[in-house]
Amino acid sequence: MALDFLAGCAGGVAGVLVGHPFDTVKVRLQVQSMEKPQYRGTLHCFQAIIKQESVLGLYRGLGSPLMGLTFINALVFGVQGNTLRALGQDSPLNQFLAGAAAGTIQCVICCPMELAKTRLQLQDAGPARTYRGPLDCLAQIYRQEGLRGVNRGMASTLLRETPSFGVYFLAYDVLTRALGCEPGDRLVVPKLLLAGGTSGILSWLSTYPVDVVKSRLQADGLRGTPRYRGIVDCVRQSYQAEGWRVFTRGLASTLLRAFPVNAATFATVTVVLTYARGEEAQPEGEAVPTTSAAPAGPTLAQPSSL
């Protein structure tokens, strides 16, 4: 279990490094004003950030997701595995329920982490910046707004993470079975990468409008007076001002990010487990064991981060 946890953390780091630039673009597109839009689309946002802030601008707020990664992976691996074992059967329904349970529990860390990440991604560059890093950001929010401020967006995070993790694990289980990911298959790793990347895309599509609302609530008040009184008010005001398309803003960059993030995560997990266990720990005909979430038998590890 310790080795599975370590491999999952390494895979999560790889996923964050690959996907963070896309996440920065997604957040900026989600929260920009349509009255005075700063970016025309995903590609223009990428170009503008690089031109104005260099490539490092795409990695603004990176410390926050990296800082919370270890704890999130620990919760996801532990809760998903224990829930699946408690349910007693590796069925599609139980895969969804175990993933949903993992998504719910990890919100305790995910919500403050994403709040800091969002604030850091949106703050001005240079000496005018408000926050020096994720810890300073959360400390300032706590001093100004208390514990409630640190957990801003918790309800919307729960509404996003609970079903999306369920969809992820369910989709991954169905796809690996459909693709015939059997131990010993020379194409098993590409198949698993395809399954993981596709599952990440499906999980984002299942709850993306909620993610837009979460980003807006967490960015609210950063530049001026707060506008929203809660989730319902944010949905109402956003729809009245910009129509239904507001809930798909940033979707292109999110989907562009989803596949390589899960592919990078999965490849890293597989490599770490393969080299760490070595040939002696791999009896003939047996593949790299999965996380504690998997049923007994020779299977491969799966990524823990969306």
C-alpha positions as CSV (number, residue, x, y, z in Angstrom):
1,M,0.0,0.0,0.0
2,A,2.9,2.4,0.8
3,L,4.4,1.7,-2.6
4,D,1.1,2.2,-4.4
5,F,0.7,5.5,-2.5
6,L,4.2,6.7,-3.5
7,A,3.6,5.8,-7.1
8,G,0.3,7.6,-7.1
9,C,1.9,10.7,-5.7
10,A,4.6,10.6,-8.4
11,G,2.0,10.2,-11.0
12,G,0.0,13.0,-9.6
13,V,3.0,15.3,-9.7
14,A,3.6,14.5,-13.4
15,G,-0.1,15.1,-14.1
16,V,0.0,18.5,-12.4
17,L,3.1,19.6,-14.3
18,V,1.6,18.6,-17.6
19,G,-1.9,20.0,-16.9
20,H,-1.4,23.2,-14.9
21,P,-0.9,25.5,-17.9
22,F,-4.3,24.4,-19.3
23,D,-5.8,24.9,-15.9
24,T,-4.5,28.5,-15.7
25,V,-6.1,29.2,-19.1
26,K,-9.4,27.5,-18.1
27,V,-9.7,29.6,-14.9
28,R,-8.9,32.9,-16.7
29,L,-11.5,32.2,-19.4
30,Q,-14.1,31.2,-16.8
31,V,-13.9,34.3,-14.7
32,Q,-13.2,37.0,-17.3
33,S,-16.0,39.6,-17.8
34,M,-17.9,39.4,-21.1
35,E,-18.5,43.1,-21.0
36,K,-14.7,43.7,-21.5
37,P,-13.3,40.3,-22.4
38,Q,-9.5,40.0,-22.2
39,Y,-9.1,36.9,-24.2
40,R,-10.8,35.7,-27.4
41,G,-10.4,32.0,-26.8
42,T,-8.1,29.2,-25.6
43,L,-5.3,29.8,-28.0
44,H,-5.4,33.6,-27.6
45,C,-5.3,33.2,-23.8
46,F,-2.2,31.0,-24.1
47,Q,-0.5,33.5,-26.4
48,A,-1.4,36.5,-24.2
49,I,-0.1,34.9,-21.0
50,I,3.2,33.9,-22.6
51,K,3.6,37.3,-24.2
52,Q,2.8,39.3,-21.1
53,E,4.1,37.0,-18.3
54,S,6.4,34.5,-20.1
55,V,5.9,30.7,-19.9
56,L,6.1,31.0,-16.1
57,G,2.8,32.8,-16.1
58,L,1.2,29.5,-17.2
59,Y,2.5,27.9,-14.0
60,R,1.2,30.6,-11.6
61,G,-0.4,29.0,-8.6
62,L,1.4,25.7,-9.2
63,G,2.5,25.4,-5.5
64,S,-1.0,25.0,-4.2
65,P,-1.9,21.8,-6.1
66,L,1.5,20.4,-5.6
67,M,1.3,21.1,-1.9
68,G,-2.0,19.4,-1.5
69,L,-1.2,16.5,-3.8
70,T,0.2,14.0,-1.2
71,F,-2.8,14.4,1.1
72,I,-5.4,14.2,-1.8
73,N,-3.8,11.1,-3.2
74,A,-3.7,9.5,0.2
75,L,-7.4,10.1,0.7
76,V,-8.4,9.0,-2.8
77,F,-6.4,5.8,-2.7
78,G,-7.5,4.9,0.9
79,V,-11.1,5.9,0.7
80,Q,-11.7,4.4,-2.8
81,G,-10.0,1.1,-1.9
82,N,-11.6,0.7,1.5
83,T,-15.1,1.6,0.2
84,L,-14.8,-0.9,-2.6
85,R,-13.7,-3.6,-0.2
86,A,-16.5,-2.7,2.2
87,L,-19.1,-3.0,-0.6
88,G,-17.8,-6.5,-1.2
89,Q,-18.0,-6.8,-5.0
90,D,-16.1,-5.2,-7.9
91,S,-19.1,-4.1,-10.0
92,P,-19.6,-1.0,-12.1
93,L,-22.1,0.4,-9.5
94,N,-19.6,-0.2,-6.7
95,Q,-16.8,1.4,-8.7
96,F,-19.0,4.5,-9.1
97,L,-19.9,4.6,-5.4
98,A,-16.3,4.0,-4.3
99,G,-15.1,6.8,-6.6
100,A,-17.8,9.1,-5.4
101,A,-16.9,8.5,-1.8
102,A,-13.2,9.3,-2.5
103,G,-14.3,12.5,-4.3
104,T,-16.4,13.6,-1.4
105,I,-13.8,13.0,1.3
106,Q,-10.9,14.7,-0.6
107,C,-12.8,17.9,-0.9
108,V,-11.6,18.8,2.6
109,I,-8.2,19.5,1.1
110,C,-9.2,20.1,-2.5
111,C,-11.4,23.1,-1.9
112,P,-8.9,25.3,0.0
113,M,-6.1,24.2,-2.4
114,E,-8.1,25.2,-5.4
115,L,-9.2,28.5,-3.8
116,A,-5.5,29.4,-3.3
117,K,-4.7,28.2,-6.9
118,T,-7.5,30.3,-8.4
119,R,-6.5,33.5,-6.5
120,L,-2.8,33.0,-7.5
121,Q,-3.7,32.4,-11.1
122,L,-5.8,35.6,-11.3
123,Q,-3.6,38.1,-9.3
124,D,-1.5,40.7,-11.1
125,A,2.1,39.9,-11.8
126,G,5.1,41.8,-10.4
127,P,5.3,43.9,-7.2
128,A,1.5,44.6,-7.3
129,R,0.7,41.0,-6.5
130,T,-1.4,40.4,-3.4
131,Y,-0.2,36.9,-2.4
132,R,3.4,35.6,-2.2
133,G,2.3,31.9,-2.4
134,P,-0.4,29.4,-1.6
135,L,0.2,29.5,2.2
136,D,0.3,33.3,2.3
137,C,-2.9,33.4,0.2
138,L,-4.8,31.0,2.6
139,A,-3.4,32.9,5.7
140,Q,-4.6,36.2,4.3
141,I,-8.0,34.8,3.5
142,Y,-8.2,33.3,7.0
143,R,-7.3,36.6,8.7
144,Q,-9.9,38.5,6.6
145,E,-12.8,36.0,6.4
146,G,-12.0,33.2,8.9
147,L,-12.5,29.5,8.3
148,R,-15.6,30.2,6.2
149,G,-13.5,32.1,3.7
150,V,-10.9,29.4,3.5
151,N,-13.6,26.9,2.6
152,R,-15.3,29.2,0.1
153,G,-16.8,27.1,-2.7
154,M,-17.0,24.0,-0.6
155,A,-20.6,23.2,-1.6
156,S,-19.9,23.6,-5.3
157,T,-16.6,21.6,-5.0
158,L,-18.6,18.7,-3.4
159,L,-21.2,18.9,-6.2
160,R,-18.4,18.7,-8.7
161,E,-16.0,16.1,-7.1
162,T,-18.5,13.6,-5.9
163,P,-20.1,12.6,-9.2
164,S,-17.0,13.3,-11.3
165,F,-14.8,10.8,-9.3
166,G,-17.6,8.3,-9.6
167,V,-17.8,8.7,-13.3
168,Y,-14.0,8.5,-13.6
169,F,-13.7,5.2,-11.8
170,L,-16.7,3.8,-13.5
171,A,-15.6,4.8,-17.0
172,Y,-12.1,3.5,-16.4
173,D,-13.4,0.2,-15.2
174,V,-15.7,-0.2,-18.2
175,L,-13.0,1.0,-20.7
176,T,-10.3,-1.3,-19.4
177,R,-12.6,-4.3,-19.7
178,A,-13.8,-3.2,-23.2
179,L,-10.2,-2.7,-24.4
180,G,-9.1,-6.1,-23.0
181,C,-6.4,-4.8,-20.7
182,E,-5.0,-8.2,-19.8
183,P,-1.7,-8.9,-18.0
184,G,1.0,-9.8,-20.5
185,D,-0.5,-7.9,-23.4
186,R,2.3,-5.9,-25.1
187,L,-0.1,-3.1,-25.8
188,V,-1.5,-3.0,-22.2
189,V,0.2,0.3,-21.3
190,P,-1.1,2.2,-24.4
191,K,-4.6,0.7,-23.7
192,L,-4.5,1.9,-20.1
193,L,-3.3,5.3,-21.1
194,L,-6.2,5.6,-23.5
195,A,-8.6,4.4,-20.9
196,G,-7.3,6.8,-18.3
197,G,-7.3,9.8,-20.6
198,T,-10.7,9.1,-21.9
199,S,-12.1,8.6,-18.4
200,G,-10.7,11.9,-17.4
201,I,-12.4,13.6,-20.3
202,L,-15.7,11.9,-19.4
203,S,-15.5,12.9,-15.8
204,W,-14.9,16.6,-16.7
205,L,-17.8,16.6,-19.1
206,S,-20.1,15.2,-16.4
207,T,-19.7,18.1,-14.0
208,Y,-18.1,21.0,-16.0
209,P,-20.9,23.6,-15.5
210,V,-20.5,23.2,-11.7
211,D,-16.7,23.8,-12.1
212,V,-17.5,27.2,-13.8
213,V,-19.7,28.1,-10.8
214,K,-17.0,27.0,-8.4
215,S,-14.3,29.1,-10.1
216,R,-16.6,32.2,-10.1
217,L,-17.4,31.8,-6.4
218,Q,-13.8,31.4,-5.4
219,A,-12.7,34.4,-7.5
220,D,-15.6,36.5,-6.3
221,G,-14.4,39.7,-4.5
222,L,-10.8,39.4,-5.6
223,R,-11.1,42.5,-7.7
224,G,-13.9,44.6,-6.2
225,T,-17.1,44.0,-4.3
226,P,-18.4,40.4,-4.1
227,R,-21.2,39.8,-6.5
228,Y,-22.7,36.4,-5.6
229,R,-24.6,35.3,-2.5
230,G,-24.2,31.6,-3.2
231,I,-24.4,28.9,-5.8
232,V,-28.0,29.6,-7.0
233,D,-27.4,33.3,-7.2
234,C,-24.1,32.8,-9.2
235,V,-26.0,30.5,-11.6
236,R,-28.8,33.0,-12.0
237,Q,-26.6,36.1,-12.5
238,S,-24.2,34.2,-14.9
239,Y,-27.1,32.9,-17.0
240,Q,-28.9,36.3,-17.1
241,A,-25.7,38.1,-18.1
242,E,-24.2,35.7,-20.6
243,G,-26.6,32.9,-21.4
244,W,-26.0,29.2,-21.2
245,R,-22.7,29.3,-23.0
246,V,-21.1,30.8,-19.8
247,F,-21.2,27.3,-18.3
248,T,-19.0,25.9,-21.1
249,R,-16.4,28.7,-20.9
250,G,-12.9,27.2,-20.8
251,L,-14.2,23.8,-21.7
252,A,-11.8,23.4,-24.7
253,S,-8.7,24.0,-22.5
254,T,-10.0,21.7,-19.9
255,L,-10.5,18.8,-22.3
256,L,-7.1,19.5,-23.9
257,R,-5.7,19.2,-20.4
258,A,-7.7,16.1,-19.2
259,F,-6.3,13.6,-21.6
260,P,-2.5,14.3,-21.2
261,V,-2.9,14.8,-17.5
262,N,-4.3,11.3,-17.0
263,A,-2.0,9.8,-19.6
264,A,1.1,11.4,-17.8
265,T,-0.3,10.3,-14.4
266,F,-0.9,6.7,-15.6
267,A,2.5,6.4,-17.3
268,T,4.4,7.6,-14.2
269,V,2.4,5.3,-11.9
270,T,3.2,2.3,-14.1
271,V,6.9,3.1,-14.5
272,V,7.4,3.7,-10.7
273,L,5.6,0.5,-9.8
274,T,7.5,-1.5,-12.4
275,Y,10.9,-0.3,-11.4
276,A,10.3,-0.3,-7.7
277,R,9.0,-3.8,-7.5
278,G,11.4,-5.2,-10.0
279,E,11.4,-8.5,-11.8
280,E,11.6,-10.6,-8.6
281,A,8.3,-9.2,-7.4
282,Q,6.7,-9.9,-10.7
283,P,5.9,-13.6,-11.0
284,E,5.6,-14.9,-14.5
285,G,2.2,-14.0,-16.0
286,E,1.5,-11.4,-13.5
287,A,1.3,-7.6,-14.2
288,V,2.0,-4.7,-11.9
289,P,-0.5,-4.8,-9.0
290,T,-3.1,-2.2,-8.7
291,T,-3.8,0.1,-5.8
292,S,-5.7,-1.0,-2.8
293,A,-8.8,-0.1,-4.7
294,A,-8.6,-3.1,-7.0
295,P,-10.0,-6.5,-6.6
296,A,-7.6,-9.4,-5.9
297,G,-5.7,-10.7,-9.0
298,P,-3.1,-9.5,-11.5
299,T,-4.1,-6.0,-12.6
300,L,-2.3,-2.7,-13.3
301,A,-2.3,0.5,-11.3
302,Q,-4.7,3.3,-12.2
303,P,-4.2,7.1,-11.8
304,S,-5.6,8.7,-8.7
305,S,-5.8,12.3,-9.9
306,L,-8.3,13.9,-12.2
